Amino acid sequence: MKQAQPYELAPGYHINRAINGCWQLSLGHSLNGPLDPQDVMRAFHLLVENGFTTFDCADIYTGAEDFIGRFVSELRQGKGTVSPDDIQIHTKYVPDINLLRDVDFAYTESIIDRSLRRLNRDILDLVQFHWWDYDVPGCLDVAGYLVKLREKGKIRHIGVTNFDTPHLKELVDAGIPVISIQSQYSLFDRRTEKAMLPYCRAHGISQLCYGTLSGGFLAERYIGRTDFTPETRSQVKYMQVIEDTLGTDGYQRLLQLLRQIGDAHGVSTSNVATRYILDQPGVGAAIIGVRNSRHVASNAQLFTFDLTDGEKQAVAALLREYPGLPGEPFALERTVGSKYRIIMHMNVNEEEN
Ligand SMILES: NC(=O)c1ccc[n+]([C@@H]2O[C@H](COP(=O)([O-])OP(=O)(O)OC[C@H]3O[C@@H](n4cnc5c(N)ncnc54)[C@H](OP(=O)(O)O)[C@@H]3O)[C@@H](O)[C@H]2O)c1
């Protein structure tokens, strides 16, 4: 069975096209009770054994870097067949919004050193930089600090997350060697298709997408359901997106169509939703949140089938009947007072020190 699918994110640097997302492990993410850490650890081992060797976390996902660090220790101690050198760990550098004016090189290095310690690594494979407020100067300087840390051997590659196209272009024009951008991209949120994807394709920058399963809402278990209590912070976020795009009726129609396509290939509704996004030109990988070992077997089916042109056209035609989200990626989230912004935690790094 063809389970994983490698992707060359930068020359000589290979990842899997389905990345294991670890926001789900952070403190307070789960709203329906605590996770079972042993089951999550089991999921990690199963995932890497199936070739799903790439992980995504962040400096601000409280507890997630430490958890991955413990996983690295287990691999180092010889548990399983995969070497810690054969996994890739992507983290982020997300300076608090309240600190943006004061971020200097020493602070940046202290956060990178903390990630190295927590993750139990000598070098960070990919650091994805985020800047909460474009009106606060310093974004380019701080990105430059990451370049310096790369020269010091602490970082292998630099990416960004939640930038819009003009600000990504500023970084690129300033010579920051950005290899990837992490943005929300799903059947509901296609803001990245307008300018970001074409720009990235032209500049060899890969899209690493989150939200492709919309917190798990793109799954069979939601067929026929009309009201839900969010089980995670992720679902709180994507409920807003669904509400402002397909709405309840369109969402249910989409689920039915995805199930019908999945049935034809013997795969799940979720597999179809993820593959549709992975098949878009310029997309490097989809990040799929891991809370337990429940979905490992299903996600191992991701690369066992191909969507036909007719199936992709049917999905696209349905989506065209409904409004999309306006503006650039993350623009609504940056709009002061918007419902998308008020649910975010923008000052987590200091609490973590
Ligand atoms: N840069 C950013 O701002 C940002 C923002 C959000 C996320 N991310 C990254 O992206 C990752 C993904 O997060 P997300 O919020 O976008 O969530 P997501 O991946 O859209 O949804 C994850 C949820 O989907 C469900 N699921 C997974 N595989 C499934 C399958 N085969 N069938 C049915 N359900 C399945 C699981 O729910 P249950 O376990 O509850 O069933 C899981 O918790 C995060 O961990 C993080 O690394 C980054």
The ligand as a MOL file (V3000), in Angstrom:
LIG
                    3D

  0  0  0     0  0            999 V3000
M  V30 BEGIN CTAB
M  V30 COUNTS 48 52 0 0 0
M  V30 BEGIN ATOM
M  V30 1 N -0.5810 28.6320 11.4410 0
M  V30 2 C -1.7580 28.6560 12.0060 0
M  V30 3 O -2.2920 29.7240 12.3360 0
M  V30 4 C -2.4960 27.3810 12.2390 0
M  V30 5 C -3.8490 27.4260 12.5800 0
M  V30 6 C -4.5260 26.2300 12.7520 0
M  V30 7 C -3.8490 25.0320 12.5960 0
M  V30 8 N -2.5250 25.0280 12.2890 0 CHG=1
M  V30 9 C -1.7820 23.7450 12.1170 0
M  V30 10 O -2.6010 22.8440 11.4240 0
M  V30 11 C -2.8710 21.6840 12.2210 0
M  V30 12 C -4.2680 21.2070 11.9260 0
M  V30 13 O -5.1790 21.9660 12.6910 0
M  V30 14 P -6.6210 22.3850 12.2580 0
M  V30 15 O -7.1400 23.2350 13.3100 0
M  V30 16 O -6.5860 22.9340 10.8930 0 CHG=-1
M  V30 17 O -7.4440 21.0250 12.2980 0
M  V30 18 P -7.7840 19.9650 11.1480 0
M  V30 19 O -6.5590 19.2820 10.7210 0
M  V30 20 O -8.6310 20.6340 10.1230 0
M  V30 21 O -8.7180 18.9830 11.9710 0
M  V30 22 C -8.1600 18.0750 12.8760 0
M  V30 23 C -9.2290 17.1390 13.3850 0
M  V30 24 O -9.7730 16.4300 12.2960 0
M  V30 25 C -10.1940 15.1520 12.7280 0
M  V30 26 N -9.6340 14.1500 11.7900 0
M  V30 27 C -8.3500 13.9510 11.4550 0
M  V30 28 N -8.2490 12.9700 10.5390 0
M  V30 29 C -9.5010 12.5360 10.3020 0
M  V30 30 C -10.0470 11.5270 9.4780 0
M  V30 31 N -9.3050 10.7840 8.6710 0
M  V30 32 N -11.3860 11.3460 9.5210 0
M  V30 33 C -12.1730 12.0920 10.3130 0
M  V30 34 N -11.7170 13.0720 11.1140 0
M  V30 35 C -10.3870 13.2840 11.0980 0
M  V30 36 C -9.6580 14.9600 14.1440 0
M  V30 37 O -10.7320 15.1960 15.0510 0
M  V30 38 P -11.0900 14.2040 16.2710 0
M  V30 39 O -9.8010 13.6360 16.7420 0
M  V30 40 O -11.7370 15.1200 17.2380 0
M  V30 41 O -12.0140 13.2050 15.6760 0
M  V30 42 C -8.6660 16.0780 14.3100 0
M  V30 43 O -8.5740 16.5740 15.6130 0
M  V30 44 C -2.6120 22.1490 13.6490 0
M  V30 45 O -2.3000 21.0790 14.4970 0
M  V30 46 C -1.4530 23.0690 13.4590 0
M  V30 47 O -0.2660 22.3260 13.3390 0
M  V30 48 C -1.8510 26.1820 12.1000 0
M  V30 END ATOM
M  V30 BEGIN BOND
M  V30 1 1 1 2
M  V30 2 2 2 3
M  V30 3 1 2 4
M  V30 4 1 4 5
M  V30 5 2 4 48
M  V30 6 2 5 6
M  V30 7 1 6 7
M  V30 8 2 7 8
M  V30 9 1 8 9
M  V30 10 1 8 48
M  V30 11 1 9 10
M  V30 12 1 9 46
M  V30 13 1 10 11
M  V30 14 1 11 12
M  V30 15 1 11 44
M  V30 16 1 12 13
M  V30 17 1 13 14
M  V30 18 2 14 15
M  V30 19 1 14 16
M  V30 20 1 14 17
M  V30 21 1 17 18
M  V30 22 2 18 19
M  V30 23 1 18 20
M  V30 24 1 18 21
M  V30 25 1 21 22
M  V30 26 1 22 23
M  V30 27 1 23 24
M  V30 28 1 23 42
M  V30 29 1 24 25
M  V30 30 1 25 26
M  V30 31 1 25 36
M  V30 32 1 26 27
M  V30 33 1 26 35
M  V30 34 2 27 28
M  V30 35 1 28 29
M  V30 36 1 29 30
M  V30 37 2 29 35
M  V30 38 1 30 31
M  V30 39 2 30 32
M  V30 40 1 32 33
M  V30 41 2 33 34
M  V30 42 1 34 35
M  V30 43 1 36 37
M  V30 44 1 36 42
M  V30 45 1 37 38
M  V30 46 2 38 39
M  V30 47 1 38 40
M  V30 48 1 38 41
M  V30 49 1 42 43
M  V30 50 1 44 45
M  V30 51 1 44 46
M  V30 52 1 46 47
M  V30 END BOND
M  V30 END CTAB
M  END
